């Protein structure tokens, strides 16, 4: 019986594309010892890690907001060969707001489809690496922290939306790279 486990950890963006060059560290959950650290490769992968079965690991990724390492996932090495996929936005964004408050509240995706579709489109333009390959001008764009929460975006959307118009970030401010209530219009 094999007592070792080999794991590959892959970091993906919100849309399932690998995130390369993401700074990471993997630590032993019990001891805090750093097992691996560096930047993900072109396939969004962290170096392969071999440890005894039953070892609990924590994966930390550098936040793009404050530069701190955030714990994004914990897991136990339980099989001979494992692949652990970690999906953003928790990876590069401060997702406490995004994941905990985005679905709670007045605005639900099912009854606010237009707002939800515009919101997902905006996130895609900013954070989807496949979108950036086709539209490189969006590569350095970002969404303000307030709008990472769907509730905040949907409220603004419902107060400002003009039918058949597109969400625009650079009409008010030429060459603007930030989607926010102050910089966007329809």
C-alpha positions in Angstrom: 0.0 0.0 0.0 1.3 3.4 -1.0 1.6 5.9 1.8 2.5 8.8 -0.3 0.2 11.2 -2.3 1.2 13.3 -5.3 -0.8 16.5 -5.9 -1.0 19.0 -8.8 -2.7 22.3 -7.9 -4.1 24.4 -10.7 -5.3 28.0 -10.4 -8.1 29.0 -12.7 -9.9 32.3 -13.3 -13.6 32.9 -12.9 -14.2 31.5 -16.4 -12.1 28.4 -16.2 -8.9 29.7 -17.9 -5.5 29.0 -16.2 -3.9 31.9 -14.4 -0.2 32.1 -15.0 2.3 34.0 -12.9 0.1 34.0 -9.8 2.2 34.2 -6.7 1.5 31.3 -4.3 2.7 29.5 -1.2 1.6 26.1 0.0 1.9 25.3 3.7 1.5 22.4 6.0 -1.7 23.1 7.9 -0.5 21.6 11.2 3.1 23.0 11.3 2.8 26.1 9.1 5.9 25.0 7.3 6.2 26.4 3.7 6.3 23.4 1.3 6.3 25.3 -2.0 6.3 28.9 -3.1 6.7 30.8 -6.4 4.6 31.7 -9.4 2.2 29.4 -11.3 3.4 28.2 -14.7 1.7 28.9 -18.1 -1.0 26.3 -17.3 -1.8 27.9 -14.0 -0.1 25.0 -12.1 1.9 25.0 -8.9 4.8 22.5 -8.7 3.8 19.0 -7.9 3.9 18.2 -4.2 4.5 14.8 -2.7 3.6 14.2 1.0 2.3 11.4 3.2 -1.4 10.6 2.8 -3.4 12.4 5.5 -1.3 15.6 5.3 -3.4 18.7 5.3 -2.2 21.6 3.1 -3.2 25.2 2.9 -2.9 27.1 -0.5 -2.3 30.9 -0.3 -2.4 33.2 -3.3 -1.2 36.8 -3.4 -4.1 39.3 -3.5 -4.0 41.9 -6.2 -5.6 44.5 -3.9 -3.3 44.6 -0.9 -0.4 42.3 -1.9 -1.0 40.0 1.0 -1.1 36.2 0.8 -4.7 35.0 1.2 -5.6 31.4 2.1 -7.8 30.3 -0.7 -8.2 26.5 -0.1 -7.3 23.7 2.3 -7.3 20.0 1.5 -6.1 16.7 2.7 -3.8 14.6 0.6 -5.9 11.4 0.4 -5.3 9.6 -2.8 -2.1 8.4 -4.7 -2.6 11.0 -7.3 -4.7 14.2 -6.9 -5.5 17.2 -9.0 -6.9 20.2 -7.0 -8.4 23.0 -9.1 -8.9 26.4 -7.4 -11.2 28.7 -9.2 -11.0 32.5 -9.0 -12.4 35.1 -8.2 -11.3 34.1 -4.7 -7.8 33.8 -6.1 -7.0 37.3 -7.3 -9.8 39.3 -5.8 -10.9 40.0 -2.3 -13.9 37.6 -2.5 -15.4 37.9 1.0 -17.7 40.5 -0.6 -18.1 38.6 -3.8 -18.9 35.2 -2.5 -20.7 36.0 0.8 -22.8 38.9 -0.2 -23.2 38.6 -4.0 -26.1 36.2 -3.8 -27.8 37.5 -0.7 -30.1 40.5 -0.8 -32.8 42.1 -2.9 -31.3 41.4 -6.3 -31.4 37.8 -7.5 -29.8 36.6 -10.7 -33.1 34.9 -11.9 -35.2 38.1 -11.8 -32.4 40.5 -12.8 -31.0 38.7 -15.8 -30.0 41.9 -17.7 -28.1 43.2 -14.7 -26.5 39.8 -14.1 -25.4 39.4 -17.7 -23.9 42.9 -17.8 -22.1 42.2 -14.5 -20.7 38.8 -15.8 -19.7 40.5 -19.1 -17.8 43.2 -17.2 -16.0 40.7 -15.0 -15.1 38.7 -18.1 -13.7 41.8 -19.9 -11.5 42.5 -16.8 -10.4 39.1 -15.6 -10.8 36.5 -18.3 -7.4 35.8 -19.9 -9.0 34.2 -23.0 -11.0 37.4 -23.5 -7.7 39.4 -23.2 -6.2 37.4 -26.1 -8.9 38.6 -28.4 -9.3 42.1 -26.9 -5.9 43.1 -25.4 -7.1 46.6 -24.6 -9.0 45.2 -21.7 -5.9 43.5 -20.1 -5.3 46.2 -17.5 -8.9 46.9 -16.8 -10.4 46.3 -13.4 -13.7 46.4 -11.5 -13.9 48.6 -8.4 -14.3 46.6 -5.1 -17.8 47.8 -4.6 -19.0 46.3 -7.9 -17.5 42.9 -7.2 -20.6 42.5 -5.1 -23.5 41.8 -7.5 -26.0 43.5 -5.1 -24.1 46.8 -5.4 -23.8 46.5 -9.2 -27.5 45.5 -9.6 -28.7 48.5 -7.5 -26.7 50.9 -9.7 -27.7 49.1 -12.9 -31.5 49.4 -12.0 -31.1 53.1 -11.3 -29.1 53.9 -14.4 -29.8 51.4 -17.2 -31.0 52.6 -20.6 -32.4 49.9 -22.7 -30.3 48.9 -25.8 -27.3 50.8 -24.5 -24.0 49.2 -23.5 -22.2 49.6 -20.2 -19.3 52.0 -20.9 -16.4 52.8 -18.8 -14.6 55.3 -21.0 -17.2 57.6 -22.3 -17.1 59.9 -19.3 -13.3 59.5 -18.9 -11.3 58.8 -22.1 -9.0 55.7 -21.8 -10.4 54.9 -18.3 -9.5 51.4 -17.1 -11.8 51.1 -14.1 -15.5 50.0 -14.0 -17.1 51.9 -11.1 -20.3 53.9 -10.4 -18.3 57.1 -10.9 -16.8 56.2 -14.2 -19.5 54.2 -16.0 -22.7 55.0 -17.9 -25.1 53.6 -20.4 
